[in-house]
Amino acid sequence: MSSVDRRQFVGAMGVGAASLLAAGGAVFGQAVEAPREAAQHQVKPLQYPADSVTGISQEVISWHHGTHYAGYVSKRNAIEDQLARLGPGTESFDSRVYAGIKRDEAFNASGVVLHEVYFDNLGGDGVPGEGIVEAAIAAFFGSVEQWEADMRAVAGAATGWALLCHDPSDRRLHNYLVDQHQLGAIWGAAPIVALDVFEHAYYRDFGPDRAAYMNVFFRNLHWGRIDRRYREALGLPTG
């Protein structure tokens, strides 16, 4: 990969961030919708056959997507329905019950978001291309290889997720450690690569060998979709 002039790259990121703010109704490339009484979040289908992720069994991909991720979507819908019926001002409002539901909302909504990034990341050949995300990783971590080494260290220590995120507070890429789905998240940071290290993601195929699972994860990354997600976070064209 060609070298990147750090100053020029950071300047380009500033333009992207300004574009994102100027858009004013778009978050992660999606239009902001008006509040609704009950949510209708939908399970997003895999963009590739469940048996095409080399090294992870079709059974694990199918269970992970169709049971774990889909369960978070279903629970998120149920929670938003509860909030509409039991919130402040309703006859059944109880502050302690409401607080518990709000905690469940953070866990399940974050689970939906991160699983969608995780499955979107997979289905590729793992070979970095010449997109702006590879250039950004090289600028901030030294190389794609050094980024991967750091991501592995984070994933080895996490109980939930290792996340490559674009953080608009300093316009940099960071690897963040998130336990559960919501503990350790950084406000405003957009997840670009999500590595799920909960045992349901790998234990059936790899047992306790998390490192072997990570080897397979990185070999199946789809860098084209990762680049698109990074462009969306910067407010840049994706076509």
N, C-alpha and C positions, 0 to 999 in steps of 0.2 A: 504494500500500500504506500502511496506517495506521502511525503511528509506534509503536515498541515501547519500553516502559520497561525500560531495561537491567537495573536492579537486580531488578525483578520477574522478568524473563526468566531471569536467572542463578539466581535462587532456585528457579524451576520446574525448571531443569536439574538442580539438586542433588537434588530429589525423584526425578527420573527416574533419575539415576545410582544413588541408594540402592535404588530398586526393582529395578534390574538386578542389583545385588550380592545383594539379598535373594532373588532368584530362584534363585541358586546352581546350576544345571544348565542355564543357557541362555546361549549365545553367539551374537549376531546373530540371536536369535529361534529357534535350533535347539537341541534337546536334546543334551547331551553323551553320546556313546556310549562303551561300553567298548572297550578296545583289541581289534584283530582281527589275524589273521595276514596277511591280504592285503586291501587296500582294494578297494572296488567303487564308486568315484566314477563318476557318470553325467553325460553331457552334458545340460545343461538346454536344452530347446528354446527357440527365439525366441518371444516373446509377441506377435509381429506378423509379417505376411508380409515376406519378405526384400526385396520390391520396394516396400515402403511407406515406406522412409526417404528422404525427399525430398532429392535431391542426392548421395546415395551409391548407386552402382549395385547392382542385385540381385546381380551377380556378385561384387562386393567383399564385400558382407554375407555371402553364402553361403560364399565362401572363408574369410573371417575367422572365421566361426562354425564352419563344418564342417571346416576344415583346421587353422587355427592354434589356436583354442580347444580343439577336440576333441582335437588332438594333445597339448596339455598335460594334459588329463584322462587320456588313454591312458598317457602317460609317467608321470604321478603314480601310477597304479595299478601300473605295472611297477616303479617305484622302491620302492613300499611292499612289493611282493612280494619284491624284492631284499633289503630291510632285514630282512624276516622270516627270510630264508634265510641271510644273510651277516653278521648282527649279532654283537655280543660274545657269547661262549659257544658259538657255532657252530663246527663243525669247519673251515669255510672262512674264518673271520674273518681279515681283513687290515686293519689300522688305516688304511693309506693308501687302499686301495680304498673302505673304509667312509666316510672323510672326503669323498672325491669324490662318492659317492652322496648323502651328506647335503647337499652343496652343490647338487647337482642337484635334490634334494627341495625346497629353499627356492625355487629358481628356478621349478620347474614348479608347485608348490602355490600359490605367489603368482600365477603366471600364470593359474591356474584361477580364483582368487578375483577378481582384478581384471577379467578378461574377463567374468565373470558380472555384475559390477556395471556394466561398460560396456554390455553388451547390454540389461540391465534399464533403464538410463538412457534408451535411445532408444525411438522409436515414438510420440512425442507431438508436440504442436504448438509446443513451445518457449515457451509463454506461462505465466509464473509465476502461481500461484493465491494462495490465502489460507491455505495450510498453515503449520504451525509451522516448517518448514524455511525457507520464505521469510522469515518473521519473524526467525528466528535469523540468517540471512545478512545481513539488514538491520541487525541489532543489532551484529554483529561486523565487518562490512565497510563499513557505511554505507548500502549499497543493493545490490540484486541486480546492478545495472549495474557497480558498483565491484568486486563479487566477480568478475564475469565478466572484467573488465579484468585483475584480478590473476591469475585462472586462465589467461588467455591468455599473460600474461608468463611464468608458470611453464611452461606447455606449450611456449612458444617456446624455452626453455632446456633442456628435458628431452630425453633420448634414449629415454625409455620412457613415462612417465605423468605427468600432472598430476592430483592427487587432492584433492578436498574431503573432509576427514575430521573426524569428531567425536573430539576427544582428551580422554579422561576425566581425564588428569592435571591439566588446568586448566579442564575443562568448557567448552571453546571449540571453534569451528570454525576450521580452518586449511586453506590450500592447501599441500599438500606436493609436493615434486618427487621422483620415484622413477625412477632409472635401472635398466635391465633390468626385473625385476618385484619385486625384493626389496631393492635397494640404495637406501637413503634412507627406508625404511619406519620409522614411529614405533611403538614397542611399545604395544599396547593401543588404538591409534587405529582407528576404524571408518571404512572408505571409504564415502562417501555418493554422490559423483559421481566417476566415473573417466573421464578423457579419454586414450585410447590415441593416442600420437603416434609409435609405430613406423611405419616406412614401409609395412608391409603393410596398415595401416589406411586409407591414403589415396592412395598414390602412383599407383595405376592410374587413379584418377579425377581427381586434381589435380596429378600430377607433384610438383615440389618446392614447390608453393604450399601450405604448411601452414596459412597464415592463412585461405585459402579453405575448406579442410577444417574448420577450427575454426568458421567462420561457419555451416557446415551442421550441425555437431555441436550447437551451441547452439540452432539453429532446430528441432531434432528432439528436444529433451529432453522427457521425460515427468515432469512435476513431481509428479504424483500418486504415482508409484512412488518418486520421490526422497523425498517426504515420508514415505512408509511406511518406507523404509529408515532414515531419521533417527529415526522413532519407535521402531523396533526397537533402534537403538543406545542410545536413552535408556531402554529398557524400558517404553515407554508403549503403551497399546492402539493397534492399527492398524485396527480395524474401524470 
